[in-house]
Amino acid sequence: MNPQFDDGRYTVTRSALSTPTGIYPLSHATVRRRRDLFWLSAAIGMLAGGALTVYADLLTDQERAVLVITPLALLAVSACVGVLSVDAPGHARTLVITTAGRSRKIFTAIAKSKLAESGHSAAHTATQEDFGK
């Protein structure tokens, strides 16, 4: 069967997602792109900003720099990490943690395979992006 996506580590065919730890059927699976790391980084940034605002007069220049650079670095890292949540019947929920570009390609390939397999409406409901709702 021709793969929709194959990079040597992850493979998406019309009927399954293959990862290094298992093979997950796509016929009744739900796949979501998650942004948990981004929201966690944003919360840490807001906390650091609040601490900087409240305690600015008590902090040294190096401590201020740490409170500014650390959240920015966390946001940069979270923008480069992609997380897919795969719920397949008969399998425990699996998180595929990889680069953002690869997760986008895997998600798109799964959506295309579900679209080809069962039609537009099923593909729309079975693949969704999570924006923190």
ChimeraX attribute file (.defattr): number of C-alpha atoms within 10 A of each C-alpha:
attribute: neighborCount
match mode: 1-to-1
recipient: residues
	/A:1	6
	/A:2	8
	/A:3	14
	/A:4	18
	/A:5	20
	/A:6	16
	/A:7	9
	/A:8	8
	/A:9	8
	/A:10	17
	/A:11	19
	/A:12	27
	/A:13	20
	/A:14	22
	/A:15	17
	/A:16	19
	/A:17	24
	/A:18	16
	/A:19	14
	/A:20	10
	/A:21	9
	/A:22	9
	/A:23	15
	/A:24	22
	/A:25	19
	/A:26	24
	/A:27	17
	/A:28	14
	/A:29	19
	/A:30	18
	/A:31	25
	/A:32	18
	/A:33	22
	/A:34	20
	/A:35	18
	/A:36	15
	/A:37	17
	/A:38	21
	/A:39	15
	/A:40	15
	/A:41	21
	/A:42	17
	/A:43	13
	/A:44	18
	/A:45	21
	/A:46	13
	/A:47	14
	/A:48	19
	/A:49	17
	/A:50	13
	/A:51	14
	/A:52	18
	/A:53	11
	/A:54	11
	/A:55	11
	/A:56	14
	/A:57	9
	/A:58	10
	/A:59	14
	/A:60	9
	/A:61	10
	/A:62	9
	/A:63	13
	/A:64	19
	/A:65	12
	/A:66	12
	/A:67	20
	/A:68	15
	/A:69	14
	/A:70	15
	/A:71	21
	/A:72	16
	/A:73	13
	/A:74	17
	/A:75	19
	/A:76	13
	/A:77	14
	/A:78	21
	/A:79	16
	/A:80	13
	/A:81	17
	/A:82	22
	/A:83	22
	/A:84	22
	/A:85	17
	/A:86	22
	/A:87	20
	/A:88	20
	/A:89	14
	/A:90	9
	/A:91	13
	/A:92	10
	/A:93	13
	/A:94	16
	/A:95	16
	/A:96	18
	/A:97	14
	/A:98	14
	/A:99	15
	/A:100	17
	/A:101	13
	/A:102	18
	/A:103	20
	/A:104	16
	/A:105	15
	/A:106	24
	/A:107	22
	/A:108	16
	/A:109	21
	/A:110	28
	/A:111	24
	/A:112	19
	/A:113	23
	/A:114	26
	/A:115	17
	/A:116	12
	/A:117	15
	/A:118	11
	/A:119	12
	/A:120	13
	/A:121	10
	/A:122	15
	/A:123	19
	/A:124	12
	/A:125	11
	/A:126	19
	/A:127	20
	/A:128	15
	/A:129	13
	/A:130	14
	/A:131	12
	/A:132	9
	/A:133	4
